[in-house]
Amino acid sequence: MIPQRTLNHSIRCSGIGLHSGKKIELILHPADEDAGITFSRSDLETIIPAKAENVTDTRLCTTIGRDGANISTVEHLLSALAGLGIDNAYIEVSGPEVPVMDGSSAPFVFLIQCAGIREQSRAKKVMRILKKVEIEEGDKRCSLHPAAGFKISYLLDYDHPMLRERKVSIDFSRQAYTREVSRARTFGFLHEIESLQKAGLALGGSLENAIVLDQYRVVNETGLRYDDECVRHKILDTLGDLSLAGLPIIGAFEGERTGHEMNHKLVTALLADPAAWRIEELKAEKSADKAVTGQLAHQ
């Protein structure tokens, strides 16, 4: 049996919200078997399960909410939890947004590793993709289809000399999340910052928590962490968004020019078609299914 996983003990951190600009305290707690990932607005005493049905906004980030209480920018933390194979956790957030930290999921990976990971008594449950599900809008498209293990392929294509037709594929049964994906930071364009801030977005953004590009190059003095860091961040985001299906996925994602909105539409379409997936318990570890156990995440 491949067991479910939770944290060994609670751990906290604080940081700035990327869009709100507010200081936020975050506490990660262990949770019982089959509890899944649940958020709490501690300032409002509102519980919000991390599920697609609770997504309330997808502008520039993924926001979940319930009863009028919202938590934005959940995707980086969800990505870290999925990348480390955490099935069950209870997350307290003191305000309207998960702190952005350095713009990647690496600080959350570090936080989880410091808390420790505990195996639980029940078998890990997964969602196995049985047939292709696809969303297409103009030149944007994304799909999930059957495959051994878990894979994400993404084509990034912006009208920018550094971001034209850049494609990366990650097979999580062979490549480690922590090494290949977790350090990739969110990115944005210098010419868009003023308009975003006028719209009440990116109020906490800076060169300390985002890659910023002008017309030709990366503005950050430290440069990029990966040559294709922006594409890898899209993969990081996608993993977080896909986790809102409620269970780890065994299958392959392919995306072209997509973002949070289409990721959410894809997960919603998947859940709406019971013939497209099957819930399984991982009784024994198959080499191709290692991607969802979290055992490769530390390599």
C-alpha positions as CSV (number, residue, x, y, z in Angstrom):
1,M,0.0,0.0,0.0
2,I,1.2,3.5,-0.8
3,P,0.1,5.6,2.2
4,Q,-1.4,9.1,2.3
5,R,0.8,11.8,3.6
6,T,0.4,14.8,5.9
7,L,2.7,17.2,7.8
8,N,4.5,15.9,10.9
9,H,3.7,19.1,12.8
10,S,2.4,22.7,12.3
11,I,4.7,25.4,11.0
12,R,4.2,29.1,10.2
13,C,5.6,31.9,8.1
14,S,4.6,35.4,7.1
15,G,5.0,37.4,3.9
16,I,3.5,39.9,1.5
17,G,0.5,39.3,-0.7
18,L,1.5,39.7,-4.4
19,H,-1.8,41.4,-5.4
20,S,-3.0,42.8,-2.1
21,G,0.3,44.1,-0.8
22,K,-0.8,43.2,2.7
23,K,1.3,41.3,5.3
24,I,-0.1,37.8,5.7
25,E,0.6,35.1,8.3
26,L,0.3,31.5,7.1
27,I,0.2,28.4,9.2
28,L,0.3,24.8,7.8
29,H,-1.2,22.1,10.0
30,P,-1.4,18.3,9.7
31,A,-4.8,16.9,8.8
32,D,-6.5,13.5,9.1
33,E,-6.7,10.8,6.4
34,D,-9.0,11.7,3.5
35,A,-9.4,15.3,4.7
36,G,-7.7,16.7,1.6
37,I,-6.3,20.2,1.5
38,T,-8.4,22.8,3.3
39,F,-7.9,26.6,3.7
40,S,-9.2,28.8,6.5
41,R,-9.5,32.6,6.6
42,S,-8.5,32.8,10.3
43,D,-9.6,36.5,10.4
44,L,-13.1,35.5,9.2
45,E,-13.3,32.0,10.6
46,T,-14.3,30.7,7.1
47,I,-13.3,27.1,5.9
48,I,-12.6,26.7,2.2
49,P,-11.8,23.3,0.8
50,A,-9.2,23.5,-2.1
51,K,-11.6,22.2,-4.8
52,A,-12.5,23.5,-8.2
53,E,-16.1,24.2,-7.2
54,N,-14.8,26.9,-4.8
55,V,-12.8,28.8,-7.4
56,T,-14.1,32.4,-7.5
57,D,-11.6,34.2,-9.7
58,T,-8.8,33.4,-12.1
59,R,-7.4,36.8,-13.0
60,L,-3.6,36.6,-12.8
61,C,-3.9,34.0,-10.0
62,T,-6.3,31.4,-8.7
63,T,-8.7,32.5,-6.0
64,I,-10.9,30.2,-3.9
65,G,-13.8,31.4,-1.7
66,R,-16.9,30.6,0.3
67,D,-19.6,32.6,1.9
68,G,-18.1,35.8,0.6
69,A,-14.6,35.1,2.0
70,N,-11.8,34.7,-0.6
71,I,-8.2,33.6,-0.6
72,S,-6.1,34.5,-3.6
73,T,-2.9,33.2,-5.1
74,V,-3.3,29.7,-3.7
75,E,-1.6,28.0,-6.7
76,H,2.0,28.2,-5.6
77,L,1.3,26.6,-2.2
78,L,-1.0,24.0,-3.7
79,S,1.8,23.3,-6.2
80,A,4.3,22.7,-3.4
81,L,1.9,20.4,-1.5
82,A,1.2,18.4,-4.7
83,G,4.9,18.3,-5.7
84,L,5.8,16.8,-2.3
85,G,2.9,14.3,-2.3
86,I,1.0,15.9,0.6
87,D,-2.6,14.6,0.5
88,N,-4.0,16.1,3.7
89,A,-3.3,19.6,5.3
90,Y,-5.1,22.4,7.0
91,I,-3.9,25.9,6.1
92,E,-4.7,29.0,8.1
93,V,-4.3,32.3,6.2
94,S,-4.7,35.6,8.2
95,G,-5.9,37.7,5.2
96,P,-7.2,37.6,1.6
97,E,-4.1,36.1,0.0
98,V,-1.4,33.5,0.4
99,P,1.9,35.3,0.7
100,V,4.0,35.4,-2.5
101,M,7.3,34.8,-0.8
102,D,9.9,34.9,-3.6
103,G,7.4,34.3,-6.4
104,S,8.1,30.5,-6.6
105,S,7.0,27.5,-4.6
106,A,10.5,26.8,-3.2
107,P,9.9,28.6,0.1
108,F,6.7,26.5,0.7
109,V,8.7,23.4,-0.2
110,F,11.2,24.4,2.5
111,L,8.5,25.1,5.0
112,I,6.9,21.6,4.4
113,Q,10.2,19.9,4.6
114,C,11.0,21.7,7.9
115,A,7.6,20.6,9.3
116,G,8.4,17.0,8.2
117,I,6.2,14.6,6.3
118,R,4.3,11.8,8.0
119,E,2.8,8.8,6.4
120,Q,-0.7,7.9,7.4
121,S,-2.6,4.6,7.7
122,R,-4.9,4.8,4.7
123,A,-3.9,4.2,1.0
124,K,-3.3,7.2,-1.2
125,K,-6.2,7.9,-3.6
126,V,-5.6,9.1,-7.2
127,M,-7.7,10.2,-10.1
128,R,-6.7,8.1,-13.2
129,I,-7.5,9.8,-16.5
130,L,-9.4,7.3,-18.8
131,K,-10.1,9.4,-21.9
132,K,-9.0,12.8,-23.3
133,V,-10.7,16.0,-22.1
134,E,-9.8,19.2,-23.9
135,I,-10.6,22.9,-23.8
136,E,-9.8,25.2,-26.7
137,E,-10.3,28.9,-27.2
138,G,-8.7,30.5,-30.2
139,D,-5.0,29.7,-30.2
140,K,-5.2,28.6,-26.5
141,R,-5.8,25.0,-25.7
142,C,-5.2,22.5,-22.9
143,S,-6.0,18.8,-22.4
144,L,-5.7,15.9,-20.1
145,H,-5.3,12.4,-21.5
146,P,-4.5,8.9,-20.3
147,A,-0.8,8.2,-19.5
148,A,1.3,6.3,-17.1
149,G,2.5,8.5,-14.2
150,F,2.0,12.2,-14.3
151,K,3.3,14.6,-17.0
152,I,2.9,18.3,-17.9
153,S,3.9,19.8,-21.2
154,Y,3.5,23.5,-21.8
155,L,4.1,25.8,-24.7
156,L,4.7,29.5,-23.8
157,D,4.3,32.0,-26.6
158,Y,4.3,35.7,-25.9
159,D,5.3,38.5,-28.3
160,H,8.6,39.0,-26.6
161,P,12.1,38.0,-27.8
162,M,12.7,35.8,-24.8
163,L,9.3,34.1,-24.7
164,R,8.4,33.0,-28.2
165,E,7.4,29.4,-28.6
166,R,9.2,28.1,-25.6
167,K,8.2,24.5,-24.7
168,V,9.0,22.4,-21.7
169,S,7.8,18.9,-20.8
170,I,8.2,17.4,-17.3
171,D,7.7,13.8,-16.5
172,F,7.3,13.7,-12.8
173,S,8.0,10.0,-12.6
174,R,11.5,10.7,-13.8
175,Q,12.2,14.4,-12.9
176,A,12.1,15.9,-9.4
177,Y,9.6,18.7,-8.7
178,T,12.0,20.3,-6.2
179,R,14.8,20.5,-8.7
180,E,13.1,21.1,-12.0
181,V,10.1,23.2,-11.1
182,S,9.8,24.6,-7.6
183,R,12.4,27.5,-8.0
184,A,10.7,29.0,-11.0
185,R,9.3,32.5,-10.2
186,T,6.2,34.2,-11.4
187,F,6.8,36.8,-14.1
188,G,5.4,40.0,-15.6
189,F,6.1,42.9,-18.0
190,L,7.3,46.3,-17.0
191,H,4.9,48.1,-19.2
192,E,1.9,46.4,-17.5
193,I,2.8,47.2,-13.9
194,E,1.2,50.6,-13.7
195,S,-2.1,49.5,-15.2
196,L,-2.2,46.4,-12.9
197,Q,-1.7,48.5,-9.8
198,K,-4.4,51.0,-10.9
199,A,-6.7,47.9,-11.1
200,G,-5.7,47.0,-7.5
201,L,-3.5,44.1,-8.6
202,A,0.3,43.4,-8.1
203,L,0.4,45.9,-5.2
204,G,3.0,43.7,-3.5
205,G,5.0,42.9,-6.6
206,S,8.7,43.7,-6.8
207,L,12.0,42.4,-8.2
208,E,12.3,40.4,-5.0
209,N,9.2,38.2,-5.8
210,A,8.9,38.3,-9.6
211,I,10.8,38.2,-12.8
212,V,10.2,41.5,-14.6
213,L,10.8,41.9,-18.3
214,D,11.1,45.1,-20.4
215,Q,10.8,45.0,-24.1
216,Y,14.0,43.0,-24.7
217,R,15.4,41.5,-21.5
218,V,15.0,40.5,-17.8
219,V,15.3,43.5,-15.6
220,N,16.3,41.6,-12.4
221,E,20.0,41.9,-11.8
222,T,20.3,38.3,-10.6
223,G,18.9,37.0,-14.0
224,L,17.0,33.8,-14.3
225,R,17.2,30.6,-12.2
226,Y,16.5,28.4,-15.3
227,D,17.1,29.4,-18.9
228,D,13.4,28.6,-19.4
229,E,12.2,29.8,-16.0
230,C,9.0,31.5,-17.2
231,V,7.8,28.3,-18.9
232,R,8.6,26.2,-15.8
233,H,6.6,28.6,-13.7
234,K,3.6,28.0,-15.9
235,I,4.1,24.3,-15.2
236,L,4.3,25.1,-11.4
237,D,1.0,27.0,-11.7
238,T,-0.6,24.3,-13.7
239,L,0.2,21.7,-11.1
240,G,-1.3,23.8,-8.4
241,D,-4.4,24.4,-10.5
242,L,-4.8,20.8,-11.3
243,S,-4.7,19.8,-7.7
244,L,-8.1,21.5,-7.3
245,A,-9.5,18.3,-8.9
246,G,-9.2,17.1,-5.3
247,L,-6.9,14.2,-5.9
248,P,-3.5,13.6,-7.5
249,I,-3.9,12.9,-11.2
250,I,-2.4,10.0,-13.2
251,G,-2.4,11.2,-16.7
252,A,-0.8,13.8,-19.0
253,F,-1.5,17.5,-19.3
254,E,-0.7,19.5,-22.5
255,G,-1.2,23.2,-22.6
256,E,-0.6,26.0,-25.1
257,R,-0.7,29.6,-24.1
258,T,-3.1,28.8,-21.3
259,G,-3.4,30.2,-17.8
260,H,-5.5,29.8,-14.6
261,E,-8.8,30.4,-16.3
262,M,-8.4,27.6,-18.8
263,N,-6.8,25.3,-16.3
264,H,-9.9,25.8,-14.1
265,K,-12.3,25.2,-17.1
266,L,-10.3,22.0,-17.9
267,V,-10.6,20.6,-14.3
268,T,-14.3,21.6,-14.3
269,A,-14.9,19.7,-17.6
270,L,-13.0,16.7,-16.3
271,L,-15.1,16.5,-13.1
272,A,-18.3,16.9,-15.1
273,D,-17.5,13.8,-17.1
274,P,-17.5,10.7,-14.9
275,A,-16.5,8.5,-17.8
276,A,-13.2,10.4,-18.1
277,W,-11.7,9.4,-14.8
278,R,-11.7,6.7,-12.1
279,I,-10.7,7.0,-8.5
280,E,-8.2,4.3,-7.4
281,E,-6.3,3.5,-4.3
282,L,-2.6,2.9,-4.8
283,K,-2.2,-0.6,-3.3
284,A,1.4,-1.1,-4.5
285,E,3.9,1.3,-6.1
286,K,4.2,1.0,-9.9
287,S,7.3,2.6,-11.3
288,A,5.2,4.8,-13.7
289,D,3.0,6.0,-10.8
290,K,5.8,7.3,-8.6
291,A,5.0,10.8,-9.7
292,V,2.0,10.9,-7.3
293,T,3.7,9.4,-4.3
294,G,6.0,12.2,-3.6
295,Q,9.0,9.9,-3.3
296,L,10.9,11.5,-6.1
297,A,10.3,15.0,-4.9
298,H,13.5,15.0,-2.7
299,Q,15.9,13.8,-5.3
